[in-house]
Amino acid sequence: MRRKKFNAKLARQVLLTSTFAAFLFLTLNQLKEPAYIRWITDRDATFEKYNEVAFDIAFVLFLVARLQSGAVKNPNKPQYIFAYPFMDGKTDYAEHVRLPDYLAGLCADIKLPSMEFTHTKFEKIFGSAIINSTNNVVLQILGNPEKNNG
């Protein structure tokens, strides 16, 4: 952390992403008890920087949270596979990376409550991936501005 080129903002993103992933791993493990969990992410600094420590942090946080919950049925499951495009030098994972990117872009672009988009490509994605889906939903969570000022 004392290096000249240390990026505190990126380190924060790594920690937040890893913590969120660990929570998802824990929830998935409790609900479905999978044998494997594969985390494929897009290729960005959050994962490539610091020798892919984001994956390690997420895994360790999952193990700690699972141990604290007392719900360890099989310590060898789930097994994890962490990857990003071309991490192994050959696999690009394009189909796994594009859809989440489009959905994230859609959620960032949507204007609620009018359900309008600034990019027309999102209208088609919204209709296909959200409206005509049996298992996707978009939620808008609003806070109370008065509570945030205290």
N, C-alpha and C positions, 0 to 999 in steps of 0.2 A: 504494500500500500504506500510505501514511502518512495517508490520509484518515480522518476520524473514524468513518465508517460502513463501513470496510473489513471484510469478513467472511472471515477466514483459513480457517475451516472450509469455506466454500463454495468458496474459491479452491483448496483442497486437493482437493475433490470434482471440480472442473473439470479439474484436472491429472490426477488418477487416471483419470477417465472418458475423457479424451482419449488418454491413454497406452494404456489398454486397447483403445480403438477403433482406434488406429493399429496395434497388434499384430494385431487382427482383420483390418484392411485388408491388411496385409502378408501374412498367412497366406492370405487369400482370393485375393489377387493371385498368389501363388506357386502355389497349387493349381489355380485356375480361369482365370486371366488374363482377367477380365471386362472388357468395354468400359465398363461403368458400375457404380458402387456408389452406392446410395441409402441414406443413413442417416436414418431417421425416428425421432424420439424423442418421448417425451411432453413436455408443456409444463410445465417446471419451471424453477426458478431456475438450475440447473446450465447450462442452455442459453440462457436469456433474459438472464441477468445478464452484465455485461461485454461487451455487444454481440456475443453468440454466439461469443466467443473459443474456446469448447470445440471448435467445428468447425475453426477455424483451427489450433489446436494439434495436433489429431489429424491433419490433413492434412499439416502441416509435419513432424511426427514420422514419418509414413509415408514422405514423400519422402526424409528423411534416412536412415531405416533401409533403404529400398529401394536408395538410392545406395550405402550401405555394403556391402550384400549383393552388389553387382555384377550384379544381375538385372534391369537396365533394358532391356527389349526394345523398348518403344515408350514414349517419355516422355510422350506424350499420352493414354495409357491406364493405368489406368482414369480415366474422368471421374467426378467426384463431384457428387452432388446431396444437399444437407443440408436437412432440413426438420423442423418440429414443427407441431402443430396450429395452424391459422390464421396461420402465419408469413407467408403470402402474402395474408392477409385473407379467404380463402374456403375453403381445403381443410382438412378436420378430421382426416383420416388415422385415423379411429376404429378401423377394422379392423386397422390396423398397430400401434396402440398398445395395444389391449385384450388381445390374446393374450399378448404378453410380460409385461404387468402381471399377468395371471392366473397365468402360469407362475412368475413371480418370487414371487408370493404363495403359490403351492402349495409351492415349495421352502422358503420361510421357515416355513410352517406344518407341514410334514411332520415326524412324530416317527419317527426311525429308531432301531433296526432294526424296530420294531413296525409301521411303515407306517400310522400313525394320523394323523388330521387333527382339528383342533378345529372347523373349519368344514365342513359337509357338502357345500358346493358344490365343494370341492376333490376329493372322492372321484370325482365324475363327470368332472371335468377330468383327473384322474390316469388314470382308466380309458381315456378317449378320446384324450388327447394323449400319454400315455407308454406305458401297457400295450399298447394296440392300434396303436402307431406303429411304423413300420419304421426310423425314423431319429432317435428321441429316447431319451435315457437320463438317469437321475438317478444321480449318483455322490456318495458320502459320502467325504470325504478326512479322515482322522484323523491327527493329529500325535502325537508323543511328548512328554508333558508335561515329562519330565525334560530334554529337549533345549531346551525353551523357557525354562527357568529359568537357563540358564548364560550 
